[in-house]
Amino acid sequence: MSASTPNPFDVDALVFAAQEGDKEAFGKLYDLYFESIYKYIFFRVPASEADDLCELVFIKAWMNLEKYEKRDVQFSAWLFRIAHNAIIDFRRQHRSLASMDERLEDKSENNAPKATTEKNMMSKEVRAAVDQLKEPYKQVVTLKFLIGLSNPEIAEILGEREGNIRVLQFRALKELKTILAEKGLEKEFL
């Protein structure tokens, strides 16, 4: 379990309390998962839509919390599944919107202007390269490397076998390496 991964027992207790109507417990769940859900959405839709979709995900989660049962899936996977479905619904409604805003805003106070500029330039290049990947590859790269989920968690979210996730990940990285090499950036990333 990574340092950023919440203790599953704490999450289970918060989920149970939230299912009993404890809004503060749901607020803590929101705080735990907001950044990961937002990143997942941000890299899949136009940046201008990420805030609204993220809000929608948590509203749907609150409204359907009584349907969640731990025996079926982990809470994080359930939440990512809601986000995944919201993205699909958004894309169906906005099929003509294919381009994504390539700015990746960094709001932390500790970054110097030079470092922020360099990160933004690299983020733009990496995002452009990830955008060139086929959809299942893009999804696996986003969940694995940008959000930091494990292969079992990704398999749960996507409804795939863990072996299939490893194959998708291998193929995605191979394709991404080729794209980055064409841009002359492979040494910085791989």
Secondary structure, DSSP 8 states (H G I E B T S, - for coil): --TTS--HHHHHHHHHHHHTT-HHHHHHHHHHHHHHHHHHHHTTS-HHHHHHHHHHHHHHHHHTGGG--TTTS-HHHHHHHHHHHHHHHHHHHTTT------------TT--HHHHHHHHHHHHHHHHHHHTS-HHHHHHHIIIIIS---HHHHHHHHT--HHHHHHHHHHHHHHHHHHHHHTT-HHHH-
